[in-house]
Amino acid sequence: MEVKHELNISEEIISHLRNKEVFKTDDIHFSSGSKQRPSKYKLILANVLFAMKDDITSNVNGYINVNVQDNDKVWIEYISELIALYLDEVVIGGYQFEYTSEHLFKVSENLYFKNLKFKFASL
């Protein structure tokens, strides 16, 4: 059964990252889900791709994207590495996260977007 819209994982991920010293700056903006993005630059987005609940065990499994957007590729790579370190094999809100993949895209002439994908499972 699809339970993507019943979970608050994106907000918990953002809260977890905001508590890290490197993200405690006014220059970095966070957003999740379909909320309006506060900026095009120094932006970190968290969105659940999908989440399925097993009808028998009630275990939830899914994937979440954490995206980093800016005009500075070096900053994107640096922040992406930190996010991967802070979220890989971590338990947040009763879910275990596992880093799976990443892709860097050029959105426009001076804008880049890096997608980090994490698998999650309820404990």
N, C-alpha and C positions, 0 to 999 in steps of 0.2 A: 504494500500500500504506500502510495506517495505521501510523504509528510513534510516536504520542503517548506511549506508555508506555516507549519506549526512550530518550527524551530527558531531559536534566537541566536544561533551560532555565530552569525556574522557580527552582531553587536558584541558578543563575548570575545571574539577574536580581536576586534578593534580595541576593546577595553584592555585586553591582555597586552597588546602592543603599546598602547598609550602609557602603560605603567612602566615601560622600559625607559631608562634615562635618555637614550638617543632620540626617542620620539617626543620628548617633552619640550617641544619648541613650537612657537607660533607659526613657523614657516611650513610645517607639515600639516596637511589637511586629510581628514578621514571621512569616508562615507560608506554606506552599505545599502544593499538592496536597490530599490528604485528611488531612493532619496536623491534630492538635487545635489549635484556635486558642488562643493564650495569653491573650487578652483580647478584650473586645467593643469597647474604645475604643483610639484611636490605633493601629489595626491596618492593616497593609498585607499583602495576600494576592496571590500570583502563581500562576496556573494556566494550563496549556496547554489551549486549547479543542480544537484538533485539529492534527494534523501529518500530511502525506502525503509519501511518498517516491516520486519518479518512478522506475519500473522501468528505464527506459533510461538516464537521465542520473544517477540517484542523488541528484538535488537534492531537498532537503526544503523544503516550504513549509507555513505554518500560521498560526495566530492564538493569541495569548496575552492573557489578561486580567490586568490589575494593578488590584486593588480597594483602595480606601481607606475605612475605616469609623471613625466617631466620632460623638459627640453635638454637635460643633462644626462647622457648615457652613463657616465661614470657614477653619478649619484644614484641612478636607478640600479646599477649593478651592486653598488655598496649596500644600499638599503635592502635589496632583494636577498643578498647573502645573509644579512642580519635577520630578516623575516624567516628565511628558511631555517636558520639556527634556532630562533626563538619558538618556532611552531613544530618542527619535526620531532616526532616521538614525545610530544607533550600532551598532558591531559588538561582540557579546559571544558568546564561545564558538563562533566561526566562523559566526554568524548575523547578518544585517543586519536591524535592526528599523525599522519605520515606523509612526508613530502614525496611527490611523484614525478613532477616535470615542470619545465619552464619554457617560455617562448618570448622573444623580444620582437616587437613590431614597430615599424616606423609609421606613425599615424598621419603626420604631415611633415612639411619641410623642417620644422623645429620642434616636433613633439614625438616622443617615444612612449611605448606602453609595454610593460613586461608583465606577463601572466605567470603566476606561480600556482600550481595545482596541488592540493592536498586531499588525500583520502581520509575519511574519518569514520569511526565506529563507536557505538555506545559501549560502555563498560558494564 
